[in-house]
Amino acid sequence: MPDIDWPAVHAEALDILREYLRIDTTNPPGNEAPAARFLGGLLEAEGIPVEYVEIDPGREAVHARLGGDGSKRPFLLSNHLDVVPVEAAHWTKPPFEAVLEEGRVYGRGAIDMKGFGVMQLVALLTAKRQGLPLKRDLWFLGTPDEEAGSARGMGWIVEHRPDLVDVEFALNEGDSGRLSGGRTVFSVAANEKFGCPLRLVATGAGGHGSFIHTDNSMVRLAKALVRLDEWQRGLTFAPDTRAYVDRLAEAGILDGGTDEALAASIRARRGLTPMFMNTLNVTMVNAGVKRNVLPSRSEAILDCRLLPGQDTEEWRQQVAEVVADLEIAVEFVNDPQPTAMPRTEWDTELFHAIEASVRSVFEDAVVAPTMTIGATDNRFLRARGVVSYGFAPAVYSREENNGFHGNDEFISVETFNTGCELTYDIVRRLCT
């Protein structure tokens, strides 16, 4: 195979990224079809078979297949085409002009996730041009609607076109590399928490606001919310999250001297603790119709994020027990109720390919399985038995990560170039 001219690949990839960022796919409304056609056109120009899947008018997914010898099941590079809205008044650069300045490309989607989508696209193009002897098909899928919950994106695809995701392994968004404690840490999201919103309902007799009342539904609801906010729960260690903190402890980032010290180190890190427990936060409260009328019904919504494998009814009962003496009804918001998310294995060919690729560039990096505390399209794939990891092979700076759903979103050219090379190397290691 010929040597890869990476400077030329970088230049081409940067041009693709900037043109892609100029396609406004803000969701709502989405209108991702032009983006799907843009990416698909680049693949078709290389002779790679492409299918466009219309889900709604103006909303399409793009799917491509680079064939292997079939000795192993396919590998899917998956990404979403849509982006979140911008507050243009707070941007110092136009959000849809892909301004290139001082080694940075600015634009909505640069981090989430058009940048990684182009890394995947370039990996596919490079594999085709290099004539890689693939043992498994290499697939590419760009989907709409992820930023609005994926009902008209990956959720629709797994229900109506499951053939597009009939693969062994998949790589999507979820985590990446970062600097922590003086070390470069690459977190590979093998699992993610899942949402289980609950509704708390307090009822009472109501009455005129001028009287003294001993049964105010709003007061009981407020007491319940305070109690839940102060509810102390222990940490839960699963094989993947235990491996994550053990590797961080080995690197000296966490104190792993004793289990108690490790737990204290975890609790001291706001972004780490949710990986080890079910969480709940009050996000909405609704009560009352008039200033001088006691509400006969008061309710609140809890945004609950549960660990994989957690039974939802068991969790509802736990919450109900905490506030049982306050006569609060605890209900599922969704009907039907959400189901427990199965855990995905992390000791796999894909994980080892990622680890080897990362260490080929970052020799002393910590590479560890982790869990995404938010929701991604990986959940749909995992529910179908696909080993799907959330991982972009790039080291994003704190400033870059601050642009995630924020203002002046950007990706550095250096970060992007490294991501292109590592994504291709993961493909090479897994598929040949």
C-alpha positions as CSV (number, residue, x, y, z in Angstrom):
1,M,0.0,0.0,0.0
2,P,1.2,3.5,-0.7
3,D,2.3,5.8,2.1
4,I,-0.4,8.2,3.2
5,D,0.3,11.9,2.4
6,W,-1.1,13.1,5.7
7,P,-0.5,16.9,5.0
8,A,-2.6,16.5,1.9
9,V,-5.3,14.6,3.8
10,H,-5.3,17.2,6.5
11,A,-5.8,20.0,4.0
12,E,-8.7,18.1,2.2
13,A,-10.3,17.3,5.5
14,L,-10.2,20.9,6.7
15,D,-11.8,22.1,3.5
16,I,-14.6,19.4,4.0
17,L,-15.1,20.5,7.6
18,R,-15.4,24.1,6.8
19,E,-17.9,23.5,4.0
20,Y,-19.9,21.2,6.2
21,L,-20.0,23.7,9.0
22,R,-21.5,26.3,6.6
23,I,-24.6,24.0,6.2
24,D,-27.0,25.2,8.8
25,T,-28.6,22.1,10.4
26,T,-29.9,23.8,13.5
27,N,-32.5,21.5,15.2
28,P,-35.3,22.5,15.4
29,P,-36.1,22.3,12.5
30,G,-33.1,20.2,11.5
31,N,-33.3,20.2,7.7
32,E,-30.4,17.8,7.6
33,A,-31.0,16.6,4.0
34,P,-28.4,19.1,2.4
35,A,-25.8,17.9,4.9
36,A,-26.6,14.3,4.1
37,R,-26.3,15.0,0.4
38,F,-23.0,16.9,0.9
39,L,-21.3,14.0,2.8
40,G,-22.8,11.4,0.5
41,G,-21.6,13.2,-2.6
42,L,-18.0,13.0,-1.4
43,L,-18.4,9.3,-0.8
44,E,-20.1,8.7,-4.1
45,A,-17.3,10.5,-5.9
46,E,-14.9,7.8,-4.6
47,G,-17.2,5.0,-5.9
48,I,-18.5,4.1,-2.5
49,P,-22.2,3.0,-2.5
50,V,-24.4,5.5,-0.7
51,E,-28.1,5.4,0.4
52,Y,-30.1,8.4,1.4
53,V,-33.0,7.6,3.8
54,E,-35.8,10.1,4.0
55,I,-37.4,10.1,7.4
56,D,-39.4,13.4,7.0
57,P,-39.4,16.0,4.2
58,G,-36.0,17.7,4.4
59,R,-34.7,15.2,6.9
60,E,-32.5,12.5,5.7
61,A,-29.9,10.0,6.9
62,V,-26.9,9.1,4.8
63,H,-25.5,5.5,4.8
64,A,-22.5,4.2,3.0
65,R,-20.8,0.8,2.8
66,L,-17.2,-0.1,2.0
67,G,-17.1,-3.8,1.5
68,G,-14.7,-6.2,3.1
69,D,-14.2,-9.9,2.7
70,G,-17.0,-10.8,5.1
71,S,-14.9,-12.9,7.5
72,K,-16.0,-10.6,10.3
73,R,-19.1,-8.6,11.0
74,P,-19.3,-4.9,10.0
75,F,-17.9,-1.9,11.8
76,L,-20.1,1.3,11.9
77,L,-18.8,4.8,12.0
78,S,-21.9,6.8,13.3
79,N,-22.5,10.5,13.8
80,H,-25.3,13.0,13.8
81,L,-25.9,15.7,11.3
82,D,-27.9,18.2,13.3
83,V,-26.6,20.9,15.7
84,V,-28.2,22.8,18.6
85,P,-29.4,26.4,18.2
86,V,-27.0,29.4,18.7
87,E,-27.4,32.6,20.6
88,A,-25.8,34.6,17.8
89,A,-25.6,37.8,19.9
90,H,-23.1,36.1,22.2
91,W,-20.8,34.8,19.4
92,T,-17.8,36.9,18.4
93,K,-17.5,34.9,15.1
94,P,-20.4,34.1,12.7
95,P,-21.6,30.6,13.7
96,F,-22.2,29.3,10.2
97,E,-19.2,30.7,8.2
98,A,-16.5,28.4,9.4
99,V,-14.0,31.2,10.2
100,L,-10.4,29.9,10.3
101,E,-8.4,32.1,12.6
102,E,-5.1,31.4,14.6
103,G,-5.3,27.7,14.0
104,R,-9.0,27.3,15.0
105,V,-12.1,26.6,13.0
106,Y,-15.2,28.3,14.5
107,G,-18.7,27.1,13.9
108,R,-21.7,25.5,15.5
109,G,-21.0,21.7,15.3
110,A,-17.2,22.0,15.3
111,I,-17.1,19.8,18.5
112,D,-20.7,18.5,18.6
113,M,-20.3,16.7,16.3
114,K,-19.5,17.7,12.7
115,G,-15.8,17.7,13.5
116,F,-15.8,14.0,14.5
117,G,-18.2,13.2,11.6
118,V,-15.6,14.5,9.2
119,M,-12.9,12.5,10.9
120,Q,-15.0,9.4,10.3
121,L,-15.7,10.3,6.7
122,V,-12.0,10.9,6.0
123,A,-11.2,7.5,7.6
124,L,-13.6,5.8,5.2
125,L,-12.2,7.8,2.2
126,T,-8.6,7.0,3.1
127,A,-9.4,3.3,3.6
128,K,-10.9,3.2,0.1
129,R,-7.9,5.0,-1.5
130,Q,-5.4,2.9,0.3
131,G,-7.1,-0.3,-0.7
132,L,-7.1,-1.6,2.9
133,P,-7.7,-5.4,2.9
134,L,-10.8,-5.2,5.1
135,K,-11.9,-8.3,6.9
136,R,-15.1,-6.6,7.9
137,D,-17.4,-4.1,6.0
138,L,-16.8,-0.5,7.0
139,W,-20.1,1.4,7.2
140,F,-20.8,5.1,7.7
141,L,-24.0,6.6,9.0
142,G,-25.0,10.2,9.5
143,T,-28.3,10.7,11.2
144,P,-30.7,13.6,11.9
145,D,-32.5,14.7,15.0
146,E,-30.0,13.6,17.7
147,E,-30.1,17.0,19.4
148,A,-33.9,16.6,19.9
149,G,-33.9,13.1,21.2
150,S,-33.5,11.1,18.0
151,A,-37.1,10.1,17.5
152,R,-36.8,11.2,13.8
153,G,-33.2,9.9,13.6
154,M,-31.5,6.9,15.1
155,G,-34.7,6.0,17.0
156,W,-36.6,5.8,13.7
157,I,-33.7,3.9,11.9
158,V,-33.5,1.1,14.5
159,E,-37.2,0.6,14.2
160,H,-37.8,0.9,10.5
161,R,-34.4,0.2,8.9
162,P,-32.5,-2.0,11.3
163,D,-30.5,-3.4,8.4
164,L,-28.5,-0.1,8.5
165,V,-27.2,-0.9,11.9
166,D,-26.7,-4.7,11.8
167,V,-23.1,-4.5,12.9
168,E,-20.8,-6.0,15.5
169,F,-19.1,-2.7,16.5
170,A,-19.9,1.0,16.3
171,L,-18.1,4.2,17.1
172,N,-20.1,7.4,17.9
173,E,-19.8,10.4,20.2
174,G,-19.6,10.2,24.0
175,D,-16.1,11.0,25.3
176,S,-12.6,11.8,24.2
177,G,-9.2,12.7,25.5
178,R,-8.3,15.5,28.0
179,L,-5.6,16.6,30.4
180,S,-6.1,15.5,34.0
181,G,-3.6,15.7,36.8
182,G,-0.8,16.3,34.4
183,R,-1.6,13.2,32.4
184,T,-3.4,12.7,29.1
185,V,-6.5,10.6,29.8
186,F,-8.6,9.0,27.0
187,S,-12.0,8.0,28.3
188,V,-13.9,5.5,26.1
189,A,-17.6,5.5,26.9
190,A,-18.7,1.9,26.9
191,N,-22.0,2.6,28.6
192,E,-24.3,5.5,29.4
193,K,-26.9,6.3,31.9
194,F,-30.5,6.5,30.9
195,G,-33.3,8.9,31.7
196,C,-36.3,7.9,33.9
197,P,-38.2,11.1,34.7
198,L,-40.6,10.9,37.7
199,R,-43.5,13.1,38.7
200,L,-44.2,13.9,42.3
201,V,-47.8,14.7,43.1
202,A,-49.2,16.1,46.3
203,T,-53.0,16.7,46.7
204,G,-55.0,18.6,49.3
205,A,-58.3,20.1,50.0
206,G,-57.5,23.6,48.8
207,G,-59.1,26.6,50.3
208,H,-58.9,30.4,50.8
209,G,-55.5,31.9,51.4
210,S,-56.7,34.0,54.3
211,F,-57.2,30.9,56.6
212,I,-54.7,28.8,58.5
213,H,-54.3,25.5,56.8
214,T,-52.5,22.3,58.1
215,D,-52.6,20.4,54.8
216,N,-51.1,22.6,52.0
217,S,-50.2,20.4,49.1
218,M,-47.4,22.8,48.0
219,V,-45.8,22.7,51.5
220,R,-45.8,18.9,51.5
221,L,-44.3,18.9,48.0
222,A,-41.6,21.3,49.1
223,K,-40.7,19.2,52.1
224,A,-40.5,16.2,49.8
225,L,-38.2,18.0,47.4
226,V,-35.8,19.1,50.2
227,R,-35.7,15.6,51.6
228,L,-34.9,14.1,48.2
229,D,-32.2,16.7,47.6
230,E,-30.6,15.7,50.9
231,W,-31.0,11.9,50.3
232,Q,-27.6,10.3,50.8
233,R,-26.8,7.3,48.5
234,G,-23.8,5.1,48.2
235,L,-21.6,4.7,45.2
236,T,-22.1,1.7,42.9
237,F,-19.1,0.2,41.1
238,A,-19.6,-1.8,37.9
239,P,-16.8,-3.5,36.0
240,D,-16.3,-0.7,33.5
241,T,-16.4,2.2,36.0
242,R,-14.3,0.3,38.5
243,A,-11.7,-0.2,35.7
244,Y,-11.9,3.5,35.0
245,V,-11.1,4.7,38.5
246,D,-8.5,2.0,39.1
247,R,-6.6,3.2,36.0
248,L,-6.8,6.8,37.2
249,A,-5.6,5.7,40.6
250,E,-2.7,3.8,39.1
251,A,-1.8,7.0,37.2
252,G,-1.9,9.0,40.5
253,I,-4.9,11.1,39.4
254,L,-7.1,9.6,42.1
255,D,-6.3,8.4,45.6
256,G,-6.7,4.6,45.4
257,G,-4.9,3.7,48.7
258,T,-8.1,2.4,50.3
259,D,-11.7,2.0,49.1
260,E,-12.7,4.8,51.4
261,A,-10.0,7.1,50.0
262,L,-11.1,6.2,46.4
263,A,-14.7,7.0,47.2
264,A,-13.7,10.3,48.7
265,S,-11.7,11.2,45.6
266,I,-14.7,10.4,43.4
267,R,-17.1,12.4,45.5
268,A,-14.7,15.4,45.4
269,R,-15.1,15.5,41.6
270,R,-18.4,16.9,40.5
271,G,-18.1,15.5,37.0
272,L,-17.1,12.0,38.2
273,T,-19.6,11.2,40.9
274,P,-22.7,10.7,38.6
275,M,-21.0,7.8,37.0
276,F,-21.4,5.9,40.3
277,M,-24.9,6.6,41.4
278,N,-28.4,7.2,40.2
279,T,-29.1,11.0,40.2
280,L,-32.2,13.1,40.5
281,N,-32.7,16.8,40.1
282,V,-35.9,18.9,40.3
283,T,-36.4,20.6,37.0
284,M,-40.1,21.7,37.0
285,V,-42.7,22.7,39.6
286,N,-46.3,23.4,38.9
287,A,-48.9,24.5,41.5
288,G,-51.6,27.0,42.0
289,V,-54.1,29.0,39.9
290,K,-54.4,32.2,41.8
291,R,-52.7,34.2,44.5
292,N,-55.3,33.6,47.2
293,V,-56.3,30.0,46.4
294,L,-54.5,27.1,48.0
295,P,-53.6,24.5,45.3
296,S,-55.5,21.3,45.6
297,R,-52.7,19.7,43.4
298,S,-49.0,20.4,43.4
299,E,-46.5,18.5,41.2
300,A,-42.8,18.5,40.4
301,I,-40.8,16.7,37.8
302,L,-37.5,15.0,38.7
303,D,-34.9,14.4,36.0
304,C,-33.6,11.0,37.0
305,R,-30.5,9.5,35.3
306,L,-30.1,5.8,36.1
307,L,-27.1,3.5,35.9
308,P,-27.3,0.7,33.3
309,G,-29.1,-2.3,34.6
310,Q,-31.1,-0.4,37.1
311,D,-34.7,-1.6,37.3
312,T,-37.0,1.4,36.8
313,E,-39.8,0.2,39.1
314,E,-37.3,-0.5,41.8
315,W,-36.0,3.0,41.5
316,R,-39.5,4.5,41.6
317,Q,-40.2,2.6,44.8
318,Q,-37.0,3.8,46.4
319,V,-37.9,7.4,45.7
320,A,-41.4,6.8,47.0
321,E,-40.1,5.3,50.3
322,V,-38.1,8.5,51.0
323,V,-41.2,10.6,50.9
324,A,-43.8,8.1,52.0
325,D,-44.9,9.8,55.2
326,L,-45.6,13.0,53.3
327,E,-48.3,11.3,51.2
328,I,-46.7,12.0,47.9
329,A,-47.5,10.0,44.8
330,V,-44.5,9.1,42.7
331,E,-45.3,8.4,39.0
332,F,-43.4,7.7,35.8
333,V,-43.6,10.6,33.4
334,N,-43.3,8.4,30.3
335,D,-45.8,5.8,29.3
336,P,-44.7,3.1,28.8
337,Q,-42.0,3.5,31.5
338,P,-38.4,3.3,30.4
339,T,-36.6,0.0,30.6
340,A,-33.3,-0.8,32.1
341,M,-30.3,-0.2,29.7
342,P,-28.1,-3.3,29.4
343,R,-24.4,-2.9,30.0
344,T,-22.0,-3.2,27.1
345,E,-18.7,-5.1,27.4
346,W,-15.5,-3.0,27.3
347,D,-12.9,-5.8,27.0
348,T,-13.3,-6.1,23.2
349,E,-11.5,-5.9,19.9
350,L,-12.7,-2.4,19.4
351,F,-11.5,-1.2,22.8
352,H,-8.1,-2.8,22.3
353,A,-7.8,-1.2,18.8
354,I,-8.6,2.2,20.3
355,E,-6.1,1.7,23.1
356,A,-3.3,0.7,20.7
357,S,-4.1,3.6,18.3
358,V,-4.0,6.2,21.1
359,R,-0.8,4.8,22.6
360,S,0.9,4.9,19.2
361,V,0.8,8.7,19.5
362,F,0.4,9.4,23.2
363,E,2.7,6.7,24.7
364,D,2.0,7.4,28.4
365,A,-1.7,8.1,28.0
366,V,-4.3,6.6,30.4
367,V,-6.9,4.8,28.3
368,A,-9.9,3.6,30.3
369,P,-13.5,2.6,29.8
370,T,-16.0,5.1,31.2
371,M,-19.7,5.9,31.2
372,T,-21.6,8.8,29.6
373,I,-23.9,10.5,32.1
374,G,-25.9,12.1,29.2
375,A,-27.8,10.5,26.4
376,T,-26.3,9.6,22.9
377,D,-27.4,7.6,19.9
378,N,-25.3,4.8,21.3
379,R,-28.2,3.8,23.5
380,F,-30.2,2.6,20.5
381,L,-27.4,0.5,19.1
382,R,-26.6,-1.1,22.5
383,A,-30.2,-2.0,22.9
384,R,-29.8,-4.1,19.7
385,G,-26.8,-5.8,21.0
386,V,-24.2,-3.7,19.2
387,V,-20.9,-3.0,21.0
388,S,-21.1,0.7,20.5
389,Y,-18.6,3.1,22.1
390,G,-18.7,6.8,22.5
391,F,-15.2,8.1,21.7
392,A,-13.6,10.8,19.6
393,P,-9.9,10.1,19.4
394,A,-8.8,13.7,20.0
395,V,-7.6,15.7,23.0
396,Y,-10.0,18.6,23.4
397,S,-8.8,21.5,25.5
398,R,-11.0,22.9,28.3
399,E,-11.7,25.9,26.0
400,E,-12.8,23.6,23.2
401,N,-15.0,21.7,25.5
402,N,-16.6,24.9,26.8
403,G,-17.9,25.4,23.2
404,F,-20.0,22.2,23.5
405,H,-23.5,23.7,23.1
406,G,-21.9,27.0,24.0
407,N,-20.8,30.2,22.3
408,D,-17.8,30.5,19.9
409,E,-17.6,26.7,19.4
410,F,-14.4,25.8,17.7
411,I,-12.0,23.0,17.1
412,S,-8.2,23.5,16.7
413,V,-6.7,22.4,13.4
414,E,-4.1,20.4,15.4
415,T,-6.7,18.6,17.3
416,F,-8.7,17.9,14.2
417,N,-5.7,16.6,12.3
418,T,-4.7,14.2,15.0
419,G,-8.3,13.0,15.2
420,C,-8.3,12.2,11.5
421,E,-5.2,10.1,11.8
422,L,-6.3,8.2,14.9
423,T,-9.8,7.5,13.5
424,Y,-8.2,6.0,10.4
425,D,-5.8,4.0,12.6
426,I,-8.6,2.5,14.7
427,V,-10.3,1.4,11.4
428,R,-7.1,-0.1,10.2
429,R,-6.4,-2.1,13.4
430,L,-10.0,-3.3,13.8
431,C,-10.8,-4.1,10.2
432,T,-7.6,-5.6,8.7
